């Protein structure tokens, strides 16, 4: 039996309701958890005397407490190729063609180390659950390499078995040297589910199947991957891929399949409440309707979409229609950071500027005395809801993403009495987190275990890890042994 007490938090925001106007927020609040599950939460004055001691006590005076943030899309191996010259100013397809030759030198050690670097960075931003999309396996690399790395860190993990099977010679984008045989992909997918996937509430590790994209896998692999995932009935094996990321993506789908990406996904059986797609920047009204009707999720990656000049995803239209939407940092080579609070800030800002760029007829009904209400397109609480409750919905998790009795004790705690928050946190601590700064977390708790204490990772020696990661990054890009 292990217990955790968060005592006297300056402000606690629970995101415990789909309606933000009914989500609980308290000043001077406490939380008690037992064996990784929240047992009591509320104003500190009401904390029962029997719960006022615990194995682990965190004095949260001066701190903001949130549910642990949820990252719905990443490529952790790409931490090795951040800011690589030659692709810093490229759009998606050119960027990929420039990096594929580098990535084909990836090794199992590189997968392991880059996973831990990416997770450490995410944890320091308050993220407690992350998915990862590993879709290439050269030189003996396996998804097991990232899973084992994640277990050592202690982060809650959704490991997706990505794949590429259509190379350049067959009309795909990746080089033939990076694609796999489809029969092998399916066998390995089944092995990974049977070996690692945990369907139970509170699971620390789950596996999803994730053929990479319409331009790198066949329709047959998409269909068979969906059939395989759904053959594990009631076990929550989910499906993930990239969709409608930019104009070239749309053009490829129309040329190769004669359909929009959303129509193609529908034809393949890739719509449903067990599916989430990354990006969806170019999802049209028909696609939004299809996603909403089937409860198909979207991983919104604003920083990556800006970095690659892909465009602005129609997040407000998706949300208004009923599409589940969460946030993703995407691969570190197309974002160059893995900071989920900053991702929420960028989601807020991008939604507002995107609203202002729409033609007047598309803004109809959102004006007051002839003035467009662009800033109301997304509030700070909207953005943080996407980063917490929204991400949990997208990953099909009902046990994380909010603070409530019976939910997992996944928490992010941020300092309020800082220079960057001065004059903001005194008025609205929650909004100040995004409007004033993108801070690092002071403490982070995953399933009742403190993984970040006073700004430091408790399960990793970060200095040697960074040194090893940098050495491997140089070798990967240079091609040196």
N, C-alpha and C positions, 0 to 999 in steps of 0.2 A: 504494500500500500504506500503510495507516495502522494503528498498533498502540496498544493501551491496556494499562496495567498498574495493577491495584488491589493495593497492597502492604500486607501486615501488618494486615489487618482484625482488630479485637478479636474480632468474632464474625461468622460468615457462615452464613446459613441458605438452603439451596438449593431446598427444595420440589421435589426431583427424583424423588419417588415418590408414587404415589397413597396409599400407606400412610404416615401421618405418623410411625409408629414407625421407619420405614426411611429417612426423608428425611435427607440429609446436613447436619450442622451442625458447624462447626469453629471453634475459637478460634485466633487468629493464623493467618489464611488469606490467600492471594493468588489473583489471577485474571488471566489474560492473554488478550487478544482481538486478533484481526487482521481488518481490514476488516469490523468490526461483528459478528463471530462469535466466541464463546468457543472458545479453542484449548487452554487449560490451566486447571485449578482444583484447589485442594487446600491442605493445610497449607503455610504459608510456607516451612518448612524444606525442603520437597521441590521448590521452584520451580527448574527447570533453569537453569543459568547462562546459556544462550543467550536466555532470556526475561526476564532481569533488567533490561533497558533497553527503553524504548518511546517512541513519539512523545509520548504523554500518560501521565504517571505521577501517581497519586493516592495519597498517604500516608494510609492508612485506620486508623492507630493511634487507638484510642479511638472507632472507628465500628462500627456495625452495618451489614452489607451484606445486602440482600434482592434478589430478582428485582424488576424494575420492576412496579409494581402495574397492574392491568388494570381499567378502568372499562367496564362492559357496557351502561350506559344513561344517557343525558343528553339534555337539551334546552338547548343552549348559548345560544341566543338569549334564554332566560329570565333570563340574568344581568342583563338590562336592567330586569327587573320584580321584583327582590327586595324583600321587605318592603313591598309596595304596600299602602297603607291600603284597608280595605274587604274584603279577601280574606284577611287574616292569620289569621282564625279560622273559615274555611269548609272544608267537606268538598269532595270532588273535583268533583262536578258544579256546585255553586254557585261554587266557585273558578274553574272553567273559564269559566262564563258571565260572571263578573266580569272576566276577563282577555281574552277573545276580542275585545271592542271596542278594547282597547288594542293588542293584537297585530296587528290589521288595519292599523295604521299603520307596521308594520315596513318598513324599507328595506334595499337591498343593503348599504349602508355599515354599518347596524346589525348585520346578520348577520355581516359580516366582523369588526367590532370586538368584538362579544360572544363570538365564537368564540375570539379571541385572549385575551381576559380569562379565559374559562373554562379554556382550556388552560394558561395561566400559573398559575392557581390549582391546577389538578390537578397540574402538574409539581412545584410546591412541596410537595405532599403525597406525592411519590414515585411518582406515576402516570406511566407511560411510554406506555401504549396506551389510547386511548379511542374508544368509539363515540359517535355523536351522532345524535339522531332529530329532524331538521328536517321538520316536516309541514305548514307553511303558507308560502305564497309570494306575499304581496301586493306590489304596487308594483314589480314586476320583480325581486324577490328570487329567487335560484336556489341550488341546492345547491352550485354551483360557487363561490359567494361564500365559503362556509365551507371548502371544500376548498382554495382558494387561500390563505386565512388560515392554515389548518393547515400548509400547506407552508412558509410563512415561519417558523412557530414551530419545526418540525422534529419534532413529536410523531408517533408511530405512530397511524394514524387509520382507523377504520371509519365511513365516511360513509353514513348510511342515507337513502334517498330516501323520506321520509314523504309521506303524502297524506291529504286529506279530500275526500270526494265526495258525502256525504249531509248536506245542511243541514237547518235547522229546518223548512222547508216540506215536506220529505220524511220527517220524523220523526226526524231526527238531532239531535245536540246543538249543533254549531257553527252560526253564522249563515251564511246563504247566500252572503254576500260573501266568505267564506273558503274555500269549497269550489272544487274544480277539476273540469273535464271529464275523465271517466275515460279516454277515448281519448288525450287530451293527457298524462295521467299516465303511461300505458304507453309512449307514444312517448318522453317525456323520461326515463323509467326506462331504456329501452334505450340511449338516447344516453349517459347517464351511465355505464352499465356499459362500453360500448364505448370511451368516452373515457378513463375514469379507473381502472377496476378492474384491479388487479395480482394475478394468481393465484399468483405465484411465492413460494417460501419466503423469508422475510425481507421481504415486501412492506411498504412504508411506508403504502400507501393501498389500501383496498378499499372496494367499494360493496355495500350490501345494500338490499333493497326492503322498505319498512316502512309499508304502509297503517296509519293511526293507531290505530284501535280499532274494536270492533264497533259502537259508537254513532256513528261518523262516516264509515264507508265501507260499500259494498254487498258482499254475498256474491260478486257477480260480479267486483268488483275484487280481492277477496282471492284468488279462484281464478285469475284471469288473471295477477296479480302472481306467484303461486307458479309458474305454468306458464312465465312469462317467465324468472324466475330460474333455473329448472331446465333451461331450454333451453340455457343456457351450461354444458354438461356438463363436469364435471371442473375447472371454474374457481373453484369455491368461492364462488359468489354466494349469500348467505344471506338469510333472511327474518326479519323482526322486527315485533312489534306489542305493544300493551298487552293484558293479559288478566286477568280476575278480580281487579280491583284493590280494589273495595269492594262493599258490599251493593247499592248502586244499580246497579253494573255487572252483578251477578248478576241482579237483577230485570229489567234491560233485556233481557238475553239470553233469559231465560225468557219474557218478554212478547212480544218481537219474533220469536224464532226457536223457542220452545218447547224450548229445550235449555240445559244448563249451558254456560258458556264453553268448557270442555274438550271437550264433545261437539260444540259448534259448530266449534271448531278442527279436530277430527277429520273432520267432514263436509266441510270446505273443503280438506282436504289440508294443513293447517297444523300437522301433527305430523311430526317427523323430526329427524335429527341435523343438518339444515341450517337449523333453526328455533330461535329463542329468543324467549321472551315476557317482558315486563317485569311485575314485581310478583307476580302469582299469589298474592296474600294469601288469597283465598277458594277456593283450589284444594282440592277435596274428595278423598276417598280414591280414587274412581274416576279423577279427573283425574290424581292423582299416579301411579296405575298406568299410565295411558295415556302420560304423559310418560316414565316410566321405561322402558316397553317400547319406545318409539320413540327414546329418547335425546334428547328435546326439552329444550332448555335454559331456564333461568330466570335473569333478572336481579333479584336481591334488593336492594331499596332501602329499608333500614330507617328512615333519617331522614325521607324523604318520607312513608313509611307512617305514621309517628308524627305528623308535622306536619299531615297531612290527616285524622288519626284514622281511617285506613282499616283498621287492624288489624295483626295479627302473622302474618307468613307462616310456614307450617309447614316451615321449612327443614330441621330435623333429620329429619322424616318423609320429605321429598323426598330428602335425601342418603342416608338408610338404604335407600330404595327403589332408588337408582341414578340419580336425576335429576341432570344436570349443573347446578350452581348457581354463579353468580359474583355479584359486588357491583356496584351502580350507584348513583351519587349522585343520579340523576334530575335533573329540571329545577331550575335554581337558584331558581325562584320557588316551588317546593314543598319545598325543602330549605334554601335561602338560604345554602348553602355547597357547595363542591366539594372536599372534603378526604377523600381515600380512606382514610387511616389512621383518621380519625374515623369513617368509615362502617363500617370493620371493628370498631372498638370498640363502636359502637352495635349492630352485628349480634350481637356477643357478649352484650351486656347485655340486649338485647331478647329473645334466645332464652332466656336464663335466667329472666327475669321471666315470659315467656310460658309456660314450663314450669310455673311455680308457679301460674299461673292456670287450668291445665287441670283438669277434674274428676278425682277420684281414679282412676276406672276407666280413664281414658286414660293414667294414669301407671303402670299395672300393669307389674310386671317391672322397674321402675327404682327400687326402694326398698331400703334397707339397715336392718334392724331397725325397719321401719315408718317410716323417714324418707326423704322424697323427695330424690333426688340432683339437684335442679334445677340447681346450678352446673355439673354435668358435661354439661348439654345442649349447650354450646359452649365450647371452650377457646380460649385466645388463638391457639394454633397452628391450630385449626380455622378461625378467622375470617381469619387471614392466608393460609391455604391458599385460601379462597374469593377473597380479594383478588388472588391471584397465579395459581396453577395452575387454580383453578376458573374464573376469568374467561377464561383462555386457552381452556379447553375449551368454554365457552359460545360464544365467538367462532370456534370451529373452527380455532384456531391451535395447531400442535404445535411452533412454533419460539420461543415466548415463554412467560412465566409461571414459568419455573424456571431455575436456574443449572446448566448442564451443558455439556460439550464438544459443540459443534455447534449450540447454541442461540444466539439473538441476544443480543448484549451490551447488554441493557436492565437497568439497575441503579438501586437507590435506596439511598443511604447516609445514616444518621442518627447524630447525636452521642449518645453514652452518658453522658459526664461533664457532665451538666447538673443544675441544681437540681431540675427536675421528675423526673429519673430517679434521683436520689441515693437510695441504699438499696434500689433495685430492680434496676437494671442489673447490679449486682455479683453478684446471685443468678441472674437469668434475663434476659439482655438482650432476648431475643425477646418474652417475655411482658410485660416492662416497657414495651415500645413501646405496648401497648394498655392495660395495667392502670394505668400511672402517668401517661401523658400522650398527647396527640395532636400530636406535634411536626412542625415543618416539616423537610424534608430538607436536609441539608448539601450533598450533591451528587446530581445525577441524570444518568444516562447513557442515551441512546437510540441503539441500533445503533452503539455505540462512540463516539458524539459526546457531549461534556459539554454539556448544556442548562441545568443548574443547577450553578453553582460558588460555594461558600461562601455559599449561601442566596440567590444572585441569578440571574435568568434571563439567559442569555448571548445569546439571539437576539432579545430584545425590550427596548425602553426602557420600562419599566413605568410610570414617572411620567406621561409624556405620554399613554400608552395609557389609564390610569385616568381622567385628566382628560377625554379625548375620550369615553370610555365613559359617564362621569357626565353629560356634556353631552347625549349622545344619549338617555340614560335619562330625563332630565328632559323632553326634547322628546317622547319617545314617550308618556309617561304624561300629560303636559299637553295633547298635541295641537298644541303650538306648532310652526310651520314651522322 
